[in-house]
Amino acid sequence: MTVDAKPFAVAVCASALPIGREVYESVLGDVASVVLLTELDPGARADALRSADALIVLAPHAELSAEERGQLDRLRFVQTLSVGIDHIPPGLFPDDLPMGNTAGAAAPAIAEHIVAMALAAAKRLMAEHANLAAGRFGYGRENRMLAGGTACLYGYGEIGRETARLLRAFGMRIEALNRSGRRDGHVDWIGSDADLEACLDRCDLLAVTASLNPATRGRIGAAELARMKSDAILVIASRAAIVDQAALYRHLQDTPGFTACIDTWWRETMALDTPFEPEFPFLDLPNVIGSPHNSGLVPGALDMLAASAARNVRNFLTGEGPVAFVADADRAA
Amino acid sequence: MTVDAKPFAVAVCASALPIGREVYESVLGDVASVVLLTELDPGARADALRSADALIVLAPHAELSAEERGQLDRLRFVQTLSVGIDHIPPGLFPDDLPMGNTAGAAAPAIAEHIVAMALAAAKRLMAEHANLAAGRFGYGRENRMLAGGTACLYGYGEIGRETARLLRAFGMRIEALNRSGRRDGHVDWIGSDADLEACLDRCDLLAVTASLNPATRGRIGAAELARMKSDAILVIASRAAIVDQAALYRHLQDTPGFTACIDTWWRETMALDTPFEPEFPFLDLPNVIGSPHNSGLVPGALDMLAASAARNVRNFLTGEGPVAFVADADRAA
């Protein structure tokens, strides 16, 4: 055993993101050797896969061939750089292989984005800016306050929690729905998916912050939208497919006072300035505010994600701290 | 003296706003007779002016003729329905006549609007919405967080205080400038106008929340803007004339990363859908977000203003509570 030998080996195959090895090593370096698979020749790559205790991935179905996935003889942990894992085909890894995600790393940025969109809707920023640009001064048309309203957070993980904290400061009543029933000081009321209908009846703002899985896919359809107040605000922050897009498009057409703020889309490509071709022309509607799934993209975001992933891997391997595991329900998605 | 006689008489001449007498009477009714001058014939109007202890006004130079102002024999207090009084010609009333304003009534709504605009700028909501509408998906272009940044509030009255409270929840450092030097729990640092330059050097967000008076008019010009970070965000919330508009327009042209959010304008008409004809084509710039001085126009805002004005008048006449007086410096504007 040389002086350089480390107890663990971690292989990184998240090649699409410009993250240097030093970010992972700053967290893992004292306990694990870290290799970036994209820097290795085929032979070294196979060796690295065979010796890896943990794998850090973004889109493992594209990053590893089937043959390479067969080389993961020692693999004990898969860590994604994403929060959601609905893009990873079910069954790609054995069901009993623990999987971690980066829940929490981007939560503060995403929560700010949710509040930004909700406020833009409440204050009619898009509409009145367009009025001014067209030479009309719209003084006298009322906008709304968040204060005094009720927010429903559909999904209360790290993003929901941080969003609740911010909306609370605005004086909103916070109701949240999650799987665990775990509540904290930022929530006035918490329930489960079965309580969604009751929450929809009374909320002024609905933020979709749940993970996408069989239970949440398409959960918010025509019947659910029809229950909501005619001037409610919907913010789609986690995954668009939780909302039935045809139903949402029709609801927006029929309900001009209702606003949808859409950051994640039903069909999107994660690359800069690619064509945007939604199945429904949401952007032609005056009551839609769109952003390009960029809620988490703030300065330092990639390094923060990588450090969060490395921290989770370290905690799993060493047993020194808490591990963020992907929920079983989400792995079945 | 009849059973109906009240110790005080209040005349309301704010005719432009649709506020019913019942709102004033709900606050003042047990201690004062309340008349709306617009409901009276000329003879009764003159009688009401002669007997008024207090006057509630919006634009008294237009609402009362010079002859009528000469009939205010018993007048002891003038109460405006506005926060700013820069639209009232100096000298219209005797310098020693106490004047009250509605500072505070609209502060929560205006503070939400300030944060909404700052977030829209930080998250590039306008630009990315336009990208999507043009069929381009701008994933990968960074936006920014408020968290970790420094906000400078130029003016720390009721609006500044409520804005500070909200921005604090986002994790911003709050620096404020005011006349009194009075600070509170929402501020990390407070200074006076002489500290403006130092604050401009370090702030990420500058909110103009001061009243317009000879000391603040044009205070933020080319030299002041040049000190600011090239990616700073400016929100003009109280009065536009505190900022030199020609200098701002040039600064925005020369500094594409700088964003100006403008709610109050150098020239504006307070009526719905009137032509908007700014002296500089601010709305043609991609780094401007505009709204039509509607930050305080939320449901119930007018009744809230009227109740606030009536409460101030009541406190002045009865001595039962604190009175919001217009600062002497603002009366000289």
Chai-1 contact restraints between the chains, C-beta under 6 A:
chainA,res_idxA,chainB,res_idxB,connection_type,confidence,min_distance_angstrom,max_distance_angstrom,comment,restraint_id
A,P108,B,A147,contact,1.0,0.0,6.0,A-B,restraint_1
A,A109,B,M145,contact,1.0,0.0,6.0,A-B,restraint_2
A,E112,B,M145,contact,1.0,0.0,6.0,A-B,restraint_3
A,H113,B,K123,contact,1.0,0.0,6.0,A-B,restraint_4
A,A116,B,L119,contact,1.0,0.0,6.0,A-B,restraint_5
A,A116,B,K123,contact,1.0,0.0,6.0,A-B,restraint_6
A,L119,B,A116,contact,1.0,0.0,6.0,A-B,restraint_7
A,A120,B,A120,contact,1.0,0.0,6.0,A-B,restraint_8
A,A120,B,L125,contact,1.0,0.0,6.0,A-B,restraint_9
A,K123,B,H113,contact,1.0,0.0,6.0,A-B,restraint_10
A,K123,B,A116,contact,1.0,0.0,6.0,A-B,restraint_11
A,L125,B,A120,contact,1.0,0.0,6.0,A-B,restraint_12
A,E128,B,S291,contact,1.0,0.0,6.0,A-B,restraint_13
A,E128,B,P292,contact,1.0,0.0,6.0,A-B,restraint_14
A,H129,B,G290,contact,1.0,0.0,6.0,A-B,restraint_15
A,L132,B,F276,contact,1.0,0.0,6.0,A-B,restraint_16
A,L132,B,L283,contact,1.0,0.0,6.0,A-B,restraint_17
A,L132,B,G290,contact,1.0,0.0,6.0,A-B,restraint_18
A,A133,B,L283,contact,1.0,0.0,6.0,A-B,restraint_19
A,G135,B,P275,contact,1.0,0.0,6.0,A-B,restraint_20
A,G135,B,F276,contact,1.0,0.0,6.0,A-B,restraint_21
A,R136,B,D273,contact,1.0,0.0,6.0,A-B,restraint_22
A,R136,B,F276,contact,1.0,0.0,6.0,A-B,restraint_23
A,F137,B,T274,contact,1.0,0.0,6.0,A-B,restraint_24
A,F137,B,F276,contact,1.0,0.0,6.0,A-B,restraint_25
A,F137,B,P292,contact,1.0,0.0,6.0,A-B,restraint_26
A,G138,B,P292,contact,1.0,0.0,6.0,A-B,restraint_27
A,Y139,B,M270,contact,1.0,0.0,6.0,A-B,restraint_28
A,Y139,B,P292,contact,1.0,0.0,6.0,A-B,restraint_29
A,Y139,B,H293,contact,1.0,0.0,6.0,A-B,restraint_30
A,Y139,B,N294,contact,1.0,0.0,6.0,A-B,restraint_31
A,G140,B,L272,contact,1.0,0.0,6.0,A-B,restraint_32
A,E142,B,L297,contact,1.0,0.0,6.0,A-B,restraint_33
A,E142,B,P299,contact,1.0,0.0,6.0,A-B,restraint_34
A,N143,B,N294,contact,1.0,0.0,6.0,A-B,restraint_35
A,R144,B,V298,contact,1.0,0.0,6.0,A-B,restraint_36
A,M145,B,A109,contact,1.0,0.0,6.0,A-B,restraint_37
A,M145,B,E112,contact,1.0,0.0,6.0,A-B,restraint_38
A,M145,B,V298,contact,1.0,0.0,6.0,A-B,restraint_39
A,A147,B,P108,contact,1.0,0.0,6.0,A-B,restraint_40
A,A169,B,A169,contact,1.0,0.0,6.0,A-B,restraint_41
A,M270,B,Y139,contact,1.0,0.0,6.0,A-B,restraint_42
A,L272,B,G140,contact,1.0,0.0,6.0,A-B,restraint_43
A,D273,B,R136,contact,1.0,0.0,6.0,A-B,restraint_44
A,T274,B,F137,contact,1.0,0.0,6.0,A-B,restraint_45
A,P275,B,G135,contact,1.0,0.0,6.0,A-B,restraint_46
A,F276,B,L132,contact,1.0,0.0,6.0,A-B,restraint_47
A,F276,B,G135,contact,1.0,0.0,6.0,A-B,restraint_48
A,F276,B,R136,contact,1.0,0.0,6.0,A-B,restraint_49
A,F276,B,F137,contact,1.0,0.0,6.0,A-B,restraint_50
A,L283,B,L132,contact,1.0,0.0,6.0,A-B,restraint_51
A,L283,B,A133,contact,1.0,0.0,6.0,A-B,restraint_52
A,G290,B,H129,contact,1.0,0.0,6.0,A-B,restraint_53
A,G290,B,L132,contact,1.0,0.0,6.0,A-B,restraint_54
A,S291,B,E128,contact,1.0,0.0,6.0,A-B,restraint_55
A,P292,B,E128,contact,1.0,0.0,6.0,A-B,restraint_56
A,P292,B,F137,contact,1.0,0.0,6.0,A-B,restraint_57
A,P292,B,G138,contact,1.0,0.0,6.0,A-B,restraint_58
A,P292,B,Y139,contact,1.0,0.0,6.0,A-B,restraint_59
A,H293,B,Y139,contact,1.0,0.0,6.0,A-B,restraint_60
A,N294,B,Y139,contact,1.0,0.0,6.0,A-B,restraint_61
A,N294,B,N143,contact,1.0,0.0,6.0,A-B,restraint_62
A,L297,B,E142,contact,1.0,0.0,6.0,A-B,restraint_63
A,V298,B,R144,contact,1.0,0.0,6.0,A-B,restraint_64
A,V298,B,M145,contact,1.0,0.0,6.0,A-B,restraint_65
A,P299,B,E142,contact,1.0,0.0,6.0,A-B,restraint_66
